[in-house]
Amino acid sequence: MNASPRIHPLSHVILAVGLLSACRNKIDSIDTATECSVAVANAGLDAATALGGTVTLDGSASTICSVYQDAGSATYDWTFERVPVDSRLADGALSANATADAITTSFTPDTTGDYVVSLTITDPSGTSAADPVVISIESGNATPTADCGPDVGAQVGDRVDLDGTASVDPEGAELSYSWSLSVAPDCSELGSTDVYNADSAVASVTPDCQGLYLMSLVVSDGENWSEPDYCTIDVADGNRLPEADAGQSAELPFCTDNPLQLSGWGSYDLDGDALAYQWTVSSVPSASTVSDADFSDPTAIAPTITWDLPGTYSFELQVFDGMIWSAPDIVSYTIAAEDTNTSPITNAGSDQRIEAIAECVSSSYVWTCGDCPESSAILDGASTYDPDGDPLTYLWTEATHSVTWSNNASAITDIIFPAQPAEFGVSTELEVEAVLTATDCMESDSDTVTVTYTCTGAYLGD
């Protein structure tokens, strides 16, 4: 009879530890595999909302390996799978799309109906399956907005038309209108019942005495009434004095525009009468010969006049409403002295390199190469400026005459290198120093940028 083999007690411990270690390794590997498996997209829950707002979609419930998420290497790609027939939205309407920041995105629906949007997530482990979400957009009923038009002036007894056609409803519903006379002068006997066509988009009222009348308009979309909008009617009993406005006085650099542009556009008549304009020269520098004869048209609303010396020029404007002339209004322009002008500061940008390749082929141990293609680079002198704020002219030049320009009179231009002959295995450089010169009315400044064009003949393979 054979005796049973004896097992040392320590063997049980070693075996248990080994099994436990193997289990832990297996569990760890399972956890790591689960954590860093292909992402699972979750576009959120279906929802319904009213038209007129912004819809926000949230993919934060998606499952993704934290390593990829923390590193910003996961991108969230939202796509319209279906939009309503009348909608013009495309994927470009989704904010921050196909980026690491698009874990939430948003869009503004342009019509009612169902929008089906899907989310996929791409990280180094692959691309997830798409998860769709349905956003149902309902008509809702946002409050309309009333617009009673601009304030107006009138004479006693004149019919004044009030225009509310600029009122709107967000959903495009047909509007109904209600005009009221909110405030009238004490001398008036008018009330809201005296507003003609008060339930129409265009209503009218005939003021019966001088003073300020306050009109109000509210509109309804059939369910909601808007807040009131107010406009005034300034009513006179007889002609009122017009107001001349010759513009704002200013101190101008020496390189200011010549001729000067004047403006009487701020002039007005409270009665709404058409105005006539009359400009005159009020004062000029002591040695100047500028006079009324130098206006392009002294009766124009905005004439020009050519100045001849630095100093202060003052011009007077009066306006006429057909019955009376306004009080004069004076505008002054001070032209700085020539010695105050500052030169421009030119910046032609950074040096650039162009690498061009010509394809070469071999026949009987002899290499034949085509030309390196025509190539170009963008030269950007937009950082050039004038300390006085003067307008500048630009000119790009270079000494070799081996290149052309898309527009050498612009701050930004293309420098164009023509096709160049090539030799197999040889790199040929053409270096061009492009000079940008910026000029105000009297001073210039230049800066140079170097553009290096390299042509290399090479075998590009089959």
Secondary structure, 3 states (H helix, E strand, C coil): CCCCCCCCHHHHHHHHHHHHHHHHHHHHHHHHHHHCCCCECCCCCCEEEECCCCEEEECCCCECCHHHHHCCCCEEEEEEEECCCCCCCCHHHCCCCCECCCCEEEECCCCCEEEEEEEEEEECCEECCCEEEEEEEECCCCCCECCCCCCEEEECCCCEEEECCCCECCCCCCCEEEEEEEECCCCCCCCHHHCECCCCCEEEECCCCCEEEEEEEEEECCCCECCCEEEEEEEECCCCCCECCCCCCEEECCCCCCCEECCCCCCECCCCCCCEEEEEEEECCCCCCCCHHHECCCCCCCCEECCCCCEEEEEEEEEECCCCECCCEEEEEEECCHHHCCCCECCCCCCEEEEEEEEEEEECCEEEECCECCEEEEEECCCCECCCCCCCEEEEECCCCCCEECCCCCCEEEEEECCECCCECCEEEEEEEEEEEEECCCCEEEEEEEEEEEEEEECCCC
